[in-house]
């Protein structure tokens, strides 16, 4: 797992940004709207000391990243982008038979990926 002190070279940054842009298929405004829904707040693992799930918190970070210019992205942004890419890839592999209205769909949307989109 990446730590707060991880630094990425330009090749790594390009790769991470490319994968993030490929997998995060919701805009910042779509995510803002989604994260306000009861469905969004109802899914995901919560820390003991928090009422907000890890994925819901991640959605807020994703919105912040989407609203930044590439040149303004920090190493911690790249760390989070890498975490998002890993989550979407792992979770997408667990695709259920029924997608629409599933916790699986809602969780992916919290991480910026709408599985109904091609």
C-alpha positions as CSV (number, residue, x, y, z in Angstrom):
1,X,0.0,0.0,0.0
2,X,1.3,3.5,-0.8
3,X,2.3,5.8,1.9
4,X,2.0,9.6,2.2
5,X,5.7,9.8,1.2
6,X,5.4,8.0,-2.1
7,X,6.7,10.0,-5.1
8,X,5.9,9.1,-8.7
9,X,8.1,9.7,-11.7
10,X,6.5,11.2,-14.9
11,X,6.0,7.7,-16.5
12,X,4.1,6.4,-13.4
13,X,2.0,9.6,-13.3
14,X,1.0,9.3,-16.9
15,X,0.1,5.6,-16.4
16,X,-1.9,6.2,-13.3
17,X,-3.7,9.2,-14.9
18,X,-4.5,7.2,-18.0
19,X,-6.0,4.3,-16.1
20,X,-7.9,6.7,-13.8
21,X,-9.4,8.6,-16.8
22,X,-10.3,5.3,-18.4
23,X,-12.1,3.9,-15.4
24,X,-13.6,7.0,-13.8
25,X,-16.5,7.6,-16.2
26,X,-18.6,10.0,-14.1
27,X,-18.0,13.7,-14.1
28,X,-17.5,15.7,-11.0
29,X,-21.0,17.1,-11.2
30,X,-22.5,13.6,-11.7
31,X,-20.6,12.4,-8.7
32,X,-21.7,15.3,-6.5
33,X,-25.3,14.6,-7.3
34,X,-24.8,10.8,-6.8
35,X,-23.1,11.2,-3.4
36,X,-26.1,13.1,-2.1
37,X,-28.4,10.1,-2.6
38,X,-29.5,7.7,0.1
39,X,-28.3,4.8,-2.1
40,X,-24.8,6.2,-2.2
41,X,-24.7,6.7,1.6
42,X,-26.2,3.2,2.3
43,X,-23.3,1.1,0.8
44,X,-19.7,0.4,1.7
45,X,-17.6,-0.4,4.8
46,X,-17.5,2.2,7.5
47,X,-14.6,2.8,9.9
48,X,-15.4,2.4,13.6
49,X,-15.3,6.1,14.2
50,X,-17.1,7.3,11.1
51,X,-20.7,7.2,9.8
52,X,-19.3,7.7,6.2
53,X,-18.2,4.7,4.2
54,X,-14.7,4.5,2.7
55,X,-16.1,4.6,-0.8
56,X,-18.3,7.7,-0.1
57,X,-15.2,9.5,1.3
58,X,-13.3,8.4,-1.7
59,X,-15.9,10.0,-3.9
60,X,-15.3,13.3,-2.4
61,X,-11.5,13.0,-3.1
62,X,-12.3,11.9,-6.7
63,X,-14.4,15.1,-7.2
64,X,-11.6,17.2,-5.9
65,X,-9.1,15.4,-8.3
66,X,-11.5,15.8,-11.3
67,X,-11.7,19.5,-10.6
68,X,-7.9,19.9,-10.7
69,X,-5.7,20.6,-13.6
70,X,-3.2,17.7,-14.3
71,X,-0.3,20.0,-13.5
72,X,-1.8,20.7,-10.0
73,X,-2.1,17.0,-9.0
74,X,-0.1,16.1,-5.9
75,X,1.6,12.8,-5.0
76,X,-1.3,12.1,-2.6
77,X,-3.7,12.7,-5.5
78,X,-1.8,10.1,-7.6
79,X,-1.8,7.7,-4.6
80,X,-5.6,8.1,-4.4
81,X,-6.0,7.7,-8.1
82,X,-4.0,4.5,-8.0
83,X,-6.2,3.3,-5.1
84,X,-9.4,4.1,-7.2
85,X,-8.1,2.3,-10.2
86,X,-7.3,-0.8,-8.1
87,X,-10.7,-0.7,-6.4
88,X,-12.7,-0.4,-9.7
89,X,-10.7,-3.2,-11.3
90,X,-11.2,-5.6,-8.3
91,X,-14.9,-4.7,-7.8
92,X,-15.7,-4.9,-11.5
93,X,-14.4,-8.4,-11.6
94,X,-17.1,-9.4,-9.0
95,X,-20.0,-8.4,-11.4
96,X,-23.3,-9.9,-10.2
97,X,-26.1,-11.1,-12.5
98,X,-28.4,-8.3,-11.5
99,X,-26.6,-4.9,-11.8
100,X,-29.3,-2.2,-11.7
101,X,-30.1,-1.2,-8.2
102,X,-27.5,-3.5,-6.6
103,X,-25.1,-2.5,-3.8
104,X,-22.4,-3.5,-6.3
105,X,-23.5,-0.8,-8.7
106,X,-23.9,1.8,-6.0
107,X,-20.5,1.0,-4.5
108,X,-18.8,1.4,-7.9
109,X,-20.5,4.7,-8.5
110,X,-19.2,6.0,-5.1
111,X,-15.7,5.3,-6.6
112,X,-16.6,7.2,-9.9
113,X,-17.4,4.3,-12.1
114,X,-20.9,3.9,-13.5
115,X,-21.1,0.2,-14.8
116,X,-24.1,1.0,-17.0
117,X,-21.9,3.2,-19.1
118,X,-19.8,1.8,-21.9
